[in-house]
Amino acid sequence: MKIDKCIKEVERDSRVISRACRIPYFPLVVESIKGSIVKDIDGNEYIDLLSSAGSINVGGANEKVKKSIIEQVNKYVHYTPGYLYNKPMIDLAEKLVKITPGEFPKRVAFGLSGSDANDGAVKFARAYTGKSSIISFIGAYHGVTYGSMSMSAITTKMKRKLGPFLPGIYSFSYPNCYRCNYGKKEGCCNLECLNQIQIAFDSYLPSDEVAAVIIEPIQGDAGLIIPPKRYMKKLYELCAENGILFISEEVQQGFGRTGKWFGIENFDLIPDAVILGKSMGGGLPLSAIVGREEIMQSLDPPAHIFTTAANPVCCSSAVSTINIISEDGFLKHVNEVGNFAKNYLNNLKDECSIIGDVRGVGLSIGVELVKDKISKEKNIKGALKICYRCYEKGVILICLNGNVLRIQPPLIITKDEMFKALEIIKSSIEDYLQGNIPDEVLNTIKGW
Ligand SMILES: Cc1ncc(COP(=O)(O)O)c(C=O)c1O
């Protein structure tokens, strides 16, 4: 594998880009993308299992998306929706109110990133309810603006040196059945994690001062943790009983990722609002909050205007992306390839000493690596080494929360490509177990 040109560019990059802006993985400089295959500037090809951190669900160079972008660019690139109107934005908003869960009147507020949409959700929730407290979850990653970071509780590394954060944010345990904080076995508990919220309501957090619960329907960066259905139902009921808005944070799990349009649909719940980003723009910067009309009309302008939000090029790209996901058979394909991958990985788990857990819905699959299955001690070095070996063998794979392999390819990945990638993961795990991946790779691949 020749990577001379990549190395040169990475060296240039390291002299001018802030280290706060990149998580070190591999020296891969992207030249082009075709389907699920990424090509680097040295001509090496990789099967992409990362899909630009879940932001190119229909691929990073989808022909239909490219066409809609070019058509719009040929007309004009931007005029701010803060003052004038643009048709792609209205087209998109109409689509969003239709595809998001809930048959009630809704409105949309656009932004540029998942982070700002999370901030917006806090603003709308506070304005509508007249209450200030927000419930979020340990393990959550909501972004890097001050509001979204205040609700994030995944690693102190991202919060160090930055406080004080937004007041009124309370983070509770997310139900992680593989690593239950309360020592319970999956399916044999009394939802002790949920009970912590009730304890808080009884002791220090007046429930009538809580504006919203903001929750990822599958906790992404924490390691693709899937909450039990009964937890989500009870949490939803708790919100309803206490007049608290239930907001689904769909930045990572939305737009077909879980084999349904939105992650929350896996739980048959209708949220008051959804927070959208990443793949919505088909790879271009775009975010939105879509919620009940009365919530979304509760703020006065300019409380949530960004000069370059709802850019017509991004909105055209988003409309095209939604049309592709709406095509017959698209979500069925996501489920089929996802089930195929999960079966493969579950079989691998049975024969492999370091795979502690395989979990996922659709094409959002996590493979948790441990030192052994009894202690469940996180195998962070192993995960990094395996990701690096996968890169050397032609697969882009990263880990979440230290030790969870993140399998989130573009949703258009073929079954053959997925099989090839899984075989490479398997052989990379074998290389690791045989001690064939040198420690030196850890100088390059570092993760969070
Ligand atoms: C669940 C979730 N919410 C919010 C964000 C932040 O989105 P952005 O990076 O577009 O600001 C991310 C990014 O990884 C995410 O995974």
Ligand as a Chemical Component Dictionary entry (heavy atoms), coordinates in Angstrom:
data_LIG
# 
_chem_comp.id                   LIG 
_chem_comp.type                 NON-POLYMER 
_chem_comp.pdbx_formal_charge   0 
_chem_comp.three_letter_code    LIG 
# 
loop_
_chem_comp_atom.comp_id 
_chem_comp_atom.atom_id 
_chem_comp_atom.alt_atom_id 
_chem_comp_atom.type_symbol 
_chem_comp_atom.charge 
_chem_comp_atom.model_Cartn_x 
_chem_comp_atom.model_Cartn_y 
_chem_comp_atom.model_Cartn_z 
_chem_comp_atom.pdbx_ordinal 
LIG C1 C1 C 0 -26.345 12.362 17.921 1  
LIG C2 C2 C 0 -25.582 13.561 17.468 2  
LIG N1 N1 N 0 -26.079 14.774 17.720 3  
LIG C3 C3 C 0 -25.447 15.886 17.340 4  
LIG C4 C4 C 0 -24.245 15.823 16.678 5  
LIG C5 C5 C 0 -23.547 17.085 16.282 6  
LIG O1 O1 O 0 -23.720 17.317 14.932 7  
LIG P1 P1 P 0 -22.727 18.297 14.162 8  
LIG O2 O2 O 0 -21.374 17.687 14.229 9  
LIG O3 O3 O 0 -23.302 18.373 12.779 10 
LIG O4 O4 O 0 -22.799 19.603 14.840 11 
LIG C6 C6 C 0 -23.688 14.584 16.394 12 
LIG C7 C7 C 0 -22.389 14.493 15.712 13 
LIG O5 O5 O 0 -21.708 13.521 15.718 14 
LIG C8 C8 C 0 -24.374 13.418 16.803 15 
LIG O6 O6 O 0 -23.881 12.206 16.567 16 
# 
loop_
_chem_comp_bond.comp_id 
_chem_comp_bond.atom_id_1 
_chem_comp_bond.atom_id_2 
_chem_comp_bond.value_order 
_chem_comp_bond.pdbx_ordinal 
LIG C1 C2 SING 1  
LIG C2 N1 SING 2  
LIG C2 C8 DOUB 3  
LIG N1 C3 DOUB 4  
LIG C3 C4 SING 5  
LIG C4 C5 SING 6  
LIG C4 C6 DOUB 7  
LIG C5 O1 SING 8  
LIG O1 P1 SING 9  
LIG P1 O2 DOUB 10 
LIG P1 O3 SING 11 
LIG P1 O4 SING 12 
LIG C6 C7 SING 13 
LIG C6 C8 SING 14 
LIG C7 O5 DOUB 15 
LIG C8 O6 SING 16 
# 
